[in-house]
Amino acid sequence: MNGWRRQGRGARLRLVAAVDRQEAAVLRGLVGEVRRMLAERGGDAPTDELVELTGMHVGPSELPTDRVLARLLPDFSREDAELSGMLRSLREPELIEAKEANAAVVLETCPADGGQVQLTVAQADAWLAALNDVRLALGTALDVTEDMGDELPADEAAAGHLSVYHWLTFVQDSLVQTRGSVL
C-alpha cells in the first residue's frame, strides 16, 4: 500500500488505496482475529430474568483476564471498582457491538485477493476505529512501548510482527491524514 488518496467530490468523495494480496490477507486476518476475540467475550454475557424481560443485554462486570482483551475493553473507572463493574456490565455489550461493526466494514471493503479499496467518509471512520483496535491488540501482545526501537533483532520471534505493527501505523496515519483533509 502506498497510502490513501481522495477521489471525487461532495457525495461522490471516496478515500482510495490499493492493497496487494498479502496486505489484504494480513489486514483481514488481524481484523478477523480481533473480531473473534470480541465475539467470544460477548458470548460470556450473563443471562437473567431482567435480560429476558427487557431485552436489555448486559455484559460481564469483571475486566477480561486476557491482557489483549483488557486493553480493548479497559476499565471504566480505576478509582471505583464497583462503579466500573456496573458500567462495564451495562456498556460493554454495545462497545463490543460497535467494534464488531467497524471490523465488519473492513472485512466487507477490503478485497480478499487484494485490489482497490474505495471508502466513503463513514467507512473510513470505521476503518480508523478497526485499525486502532488491531494496533492496540498487536501492540499489547508485542509489549510495544514508546521507548522501543523501530526494529527488533532479526532472530527475535516478534521481529516480523513488529514490522506489521509499523505497517498498520502507516496505513492508519495515511488514512487519518487523507480523512482529515476532507473536513
N, C-alpha and C positions, 0 to 999 in steps of 0.2 A: 504494500500500500504506500502510495506516495503522498497521502494526505487527502483532505476533503476540499471540495471547491463548491461554489454556488453555481446554480444553473437555473435560468428563468427569472421571473419577477412576480411579485404580488402573490396571488393564489396559486400560481404555477411554479413558485420557487421550490427548488429541490436542493438538498445538500448531497453531493455525489462523490463517490470514491470507487476505486476498483480494488478488489481483493483477489489474490490468486487462490488456487485450490488449497494449499497448505494453510494460508492465513485464515481462510474460511473454516477449515477443519478445526484449527486451534481455537478460534473465536467461538464457534458453535459448540465445541466440546466443553470449553470452560464455562460458558453461559449455561449450557445444559447441566453441568455438574452443580453449579450454584443453585439452579432451579430445583434439581433433585434434592439437594440438602434442605432447601426451604420447604419443599413439599413434605419431606419426612418430618420436619419439625411441626408443620401444620397438622400432620396426622396424629401428633401427640396431644392434640387438644382434648381436654376432658369433656365429657358429656354429663349433663344433669337435667333435672326436670325443667329448670328455668330456660335452658337452651331449647328444649323441646317445645315449651310453651311459647316462648317469644321469638324463636328463630334466630336469636342473637348468638353469634358464635363467640366463644371465649377461648383463650389460649392458656398455655401453661403459665403459672405465676413465677416460676423459677428461671433464672438465667440458664441458657443452654450450657451443658458441660463441655461440649466440643468448642474449642477456642476459636475456630473459624466462624462457627455459627454465633458465638458470643460476640464476635466483632461485627457481624452483620446485623445482629439483633441485641444491641447493648442495653444496659440497664437504663430505665427512665429517670431514676434518681439514685445518686450514690450516697446521699445523706440519710434517706429514709427507706429502709428495705421493705417495710410493709406497703408504703405508697408505691414503690417501684413494682412490687409484685402485683398489686391491684391494677396499675396502669398497664403492665405487661399483659395481664390476663385479658384486659379489655381491648387493647390497641394492637397487640402483636398479630392477630389474625389479619387485620386489614393492612398492616405493614408487609406481611408475607404476601398477601394478595397483590399489592402494588408492585412488589419486587418481581413476583412471578409474571405479572402483566408486562413489565418492562423487558424481562427476559424473552417473553413470547414475541415481542416486536422484533427483537434482534434475530431470533430464530426464523421469523417469517420473512424478514427483509434481507438477510444475508444468504446469498445463493450457496447451496451446499457444495457445488463444484467450482466456486469462485465466479467472478464476473463483476458486473457493475452493481453497486448499491445506490439506490435513489431514495432519499428520505424527505418526508415533509418535515416542517419545523417540529411538530408534535412527536413524530417518530424519532427525530434527532434527540429530543429531550429524553425519550425513553432509552435510547442507546446510551446517552450520557449516564443515566442512572444505573443501567445494567453494567456498563463498563466500570463504573465506580465500585459496584458490588463485587465484580470479578477481581478488580485490583485489590480491594480490601481483603478478600478471601485469599488470594495468592500471596499478597504481602504478609498476611498473618502466618500463613503456612511456611513461608520462607524466612520469617523473622526479619523482614525488611525494616531498617531504621534509617533516620536521616544521616547518620554517621557512616552508613555502609557505602562502600565504593560502588562504582558503576559495574564492576566486574568481579567475579569470584575466580579463584584459581580453577583452571580448566579441569583438574582432576576432582574437584568437588562436585558431588551429585547435583546440587541445586544450581550449578552454573548456567545450564541451559534454561532452567525455569526463570532465573533472574533476567535473562535476555528477553523472555516472553513478557515478563512484568514491565520491562522498559519499553517494549514494543507497544503494549497496551497503553502505557502512559503517553506515548507518541500519538496513538490513534485517538485517545480521549482529548489530548491537548489540541490536536489539529481540529477536531470536531468542535471543541469549545471556541476556538478562535474563529472558525467559519460560522458557527451558530451565533456568536456574539456580534458579528458584522451584520447580521440580519436585523437586529434591533434598531 
